[in-house]
Amino acid sequence: MRLVGHSPPRCACRIKSDAMDEPIWNGAYKNDEWYPWFLKRIRALIAAPRDA
């Protein structure tokens, strides 16, 4: 999942193979208050990807 803001996109986390695997979080995202929302959204996008 990439977060887009005023700076270039940054990778928030990686998931190795299965959507239910624990993600590998990048830096400060690991303990972010939005962690549950990120994880829910990431798993939903993996389950039902959409075309851009």
QUIRABEL-V704442 format. One line per field, one symbol per residue. burial: I if it has 16 or more other C-alpha atoms within 10 Angstrom, else O. A space follows every 10 residues. Layout:
burial->???
This chain:
burial->IOOOOOOOOO OIIOIOOOOO OOIOIOOOOO OOOOOOOIIO OIIOOOOOOO OO
